[in-house]
Amino acid sequence: MPGTIPLKHPLDPGLPHRQEATEPAPPAPAPAVADLSAYHHPHFVRAEPGRHEGWTVYTFAPFTGREPEPEMPRAVYEDKTVTWEQRCALSSQYEAARITWSKARFRLQAHPLLRQAAPLWEAWTQAETDLQTVFKAFWQTSDGSWRAQLLRLTDAEQAAKQAAAAWDEIAAKLAKVADEHVRAAGEWEALELKDVAKEIGLDATQWWIDHISEYESTSYYRRRETPLVDHVTGEIGKQRERLREVAELAGDSGLDHRTLD
């Protein structure tokens, strides 16, 4: 059954929307008033005054997210019996429908991606922990065992980079659907990924997901490192620089720059 629920509720099919004039001052009233029922969105149920003056609450039948994006029929603009006020009301109705539809589509697209992402984030955090653990082990490694420990470090580095790359791949997909949702619903009405993840029992508050632009190519010929890969590359660089400093201070010619680069 359709219902009216406040907008900020994660599952709201009813959407409060302030009607504002988006066109020039209205022309003289038309001699006839159009019946707008033919122009309502198929999911439209009703429109009621909101709690605050000038606001309207639109209620729609549930969207699946598979429907085409709501768009006001072109015939509305061609119908001379539709008044300026009616056209504004229809425009607001379709804006509300688009926001509500976009939330349904966002959930439809994001839920399976979020489920795929959960184990990849766990794999990354474990790989990062392993990398830090191996590096800190140098503090307890004897001089004769440094080369063996370096082998362990390079293995941990490779595993961390692979885990970061796998994460960035799924993060890019999530960033894309999030960006599409914001474009359709607007920044003020858009859902956040962490809230959509919570709906399916996932805690995504610590997940590293940047804006979609951070995952796109910077040129036609070369792709920069993606966010988490760039982060772990920087951490690896800091660790290796520290090891080079120690090797130089110790006068260990066997651990030169070629070994640690």
Order of alpha helices (4+ residues) and beta strands (2+ residues): beta-beta-beta-alpha-alpha-alpha-alpha-alpha-alpha
